[in-house]
């Protein structure tokens, strides 16, 4: 392969490299129907066809050596060009996917190597252009100089090829990561499309059952621009961004599908809760009517301190039930309009109102039962509390000759508090409710001391 010298009208550009493009080289060889090495040997073969005068053994020997050096340089040039083209594909793959500092540094290093390749390629082409080895009057000294320059050009090409190979071997982790992401791209986009299709089908099925599902339809419609960007591809929007978009679309479409499929069940659940809470409100209205007789008995038999905090219960029950019934009507209207979040929120409010009412109504009856029990036999409550104190005292003394003041002091206070509560039962109208609240408070104090002792000793608190 004989290179044509650059002319003033058509200067050589290393970046363009008109002579070293493998496409042009391979195309020319292909058109000629010859393999590379055979084509590179053509000038010598044609020169030996009798057109050149014979100048003697030494000149022809130098010419042959120069031609061999030229062939070797051409082969090195072709190998370098092929390696650079292959590596450029890897760099483009990395830069399309990875924007990390390491990836940007790899691109910069490859560009620097490209400039170095241009330099040595230019020197190789200049060496080719400088010597016509097919001249009849080629002198031995000229052939020797050509061989030397072509050999030097070939050595430079080989060294740069080695640098390129070392650079390429270091791209393994970056290239592997990039190829993995590229391999994920098509399946991720397809999963997003399938999720959108499944969500659309689920929405159609729900609408076919008579439910509008307008909020779900709006959420699904909002994904249409994202699908457009997915269809435009990673070339326009970037691989990483497209992967993230595909995963987000899949996740959101899947959520719409799940909610759409569950919508009939949710509607049935709301209908059931409406019926159940109406029934409960009616039952509480009946129970609230029983609070007044309980309060009447409490007033008749016990001191005012035992029932004064319950005076508001009847009216509170009436007000709460009335408010709950109003909220139930609003919840029914929301359900009829298929405003599912509103219906669910209103039903939660109704439930909270009825729970509060239930606790207040139950408190009156529970108060009367507890007061009846302690009035009949206060000793049972006293014994229960004393047992708790003695059990804690034994635990505090276990393994010790004297108790820890942190434990002994609150236990001694508990004993005194219990004795005062017992003394309060004396008299014509004892405050049994105060007695009950005091004994319960004493037991809570004792329980905290026991938990502290066990924690200090590294044992279970309960």
LINMO-V821748 format. One record per helix or strand. SS is the DSSP state (~ for helix, > for strand). FROM is the first residue (numbers start at 0). TO is the last residue. If there is no record, write none. Layout:
# LINMO-V821748
ss:SS from:FROM to:TO
ss:SS from:FROM to:TO
This chain:
# LINMO-V821748
ss:> from:6 to:6
ss:> from:9 to:9
ss:~ from:21 to:31
ss:~ from:35 to:39
ss:~ from:41 to:46
ss:~ from:56 to:96
ss:~ from:100 to:129
ss:~ from:139 to:168
ss:~ from:171 to:207
ss:~ from:213 to:220
ss:~ from:223 to:231
ss:~ from:233 to:236
ss:~ from:238 to:287
ss:~ from:290 to:300
ss:~ from:303 to:305
ss:~ from:307 to:309
ss:~ from:312 to:335
ss:~ from:339 to:375
ss:~ from:377 to:396
ss:~ from:404 to:422
ss:~ from:431 to:455
